Amino acid sequence: MVALPGEPHVRFTDPGGVVVEVFDLTKPYAYENIFHIKMLAVGRFPTTEEIFEKPLEKMGVFKEEIEVTKEALVKHFEETTLPYLFKAGFAEKMVARRAQMRSKSKGIGGYRSERSG
């Protein structure tokens, strides 16, 4: 995980104890008035130490459009991804999926062989 600024741009909490924070990692992209809008959503769950991370990005944003773009990215995340994070059982499914991905054997050179599942 990258170093995060102290305070999140926005925080969402679920009655079940799920906390999702969106951090602003925006930086200049080109010249002085064009930016790479980058935000990182970080989800923490009461049932696991595994962390959910999702970057929210848009390149080539003019200085005058920074705040509107950030709010649009957060709104899209809130409408499309956040409902899944707040669903009961999401954390357990995420942990199981990650464990499954780690346990897949790799063949020679890091490529999966045809026989591995």
N, C-alpha and C positions, 0 to 999 in steps of 0.2 A: 504494500500500500504506500502511496506517496505521502509526503508530509502534508498535513492538513492545516489550514489556518485555524486560529483559536475558536472562533464562533462560526456556527453554520449560517448559511444564507437563509435557510428555512428548516424547520423541524416538524415532522409529522409523528404523532404518537397514536397508538392503538390501545383501547382498553385492556387488551390481552398482554400488554407489555412490550410490544414491538415498537422500536424507535428507529425512524429513518431520518437522517440528516443529509441535507444537500449543501456541499461546500463549494465555494466559488474559487476556481483556479484560473480565472481569465488572465490573459497576458497579451501584450501587443503582438501583432502578427507581421505587419509590414508598415513601414513608415511610422507616423505617429498617430494616425487616425483610423487604422484598420486593426481589428482585434480578432483573436482566436478565443471565442467564448467557450470555456470548458468548466463544467460543473461536475462534481462527483457525488452521486447518491450513495450513502453508506447505511445499510440496514443492520441493526443488531436485534437479536431475538433472545427472549428469556430462557429458551430451552437448549441453546447451543452457543458455543464460543465462535462458531463459524460466522463470518461476516459476508453480507451481500454487498457487492459494489457494481455500480453501473455508471459509466461516463455519459454525460449529456453534453453534446458539442455542436458548435457551428463555426465554420471558418469564414473569414473575410467580412466581419461585421464592422460597419462604420461606428465611430464613437457616439454619434447621436442616437444610435439604435441599440446600444448595449443593454440598457435596463429592460426595454421591451422584449428583446431577444431572450434574455435570462428568464423573464417571467413566462414567456411562451414555452421555453424548454421545461421549466418546472411544472407548468400547467399540463403539458403533454404527458410528462412522467406521472403526475398525480392522477390523470385520467386513465392511463394505459397500464402502468406497472404497479403502482401503489396498491390497487385492490388485490392483486395477487399476493403481495407481501403481507397483507393483513389477513389473508385467509388462514383459517385454522389448518395446521399441518404443513404449511409451506416450508418452514424451516427444516422439518424432518425430511421432506422430499428433496430439498436442496442438498442436505448433508448426504443422503443416500446416493444421489446422482453424482456428487463429487467423489464419493468413495468408489463408486462404480467406474468412473473415468480414470481414477488413479490406479485401480487394480487391473485395468486392461493391459495385457502383456504386449510388449513391443518386440518385433522381430529384429533382424540384423539391420543396423543403421538407423534404428528408431522407427522403422515402418512396421505396421501390423502385418503379420503374415495372414494368408487366406484362411488358415486353420484356426486362428484365434477368434474368439467370439465377440 
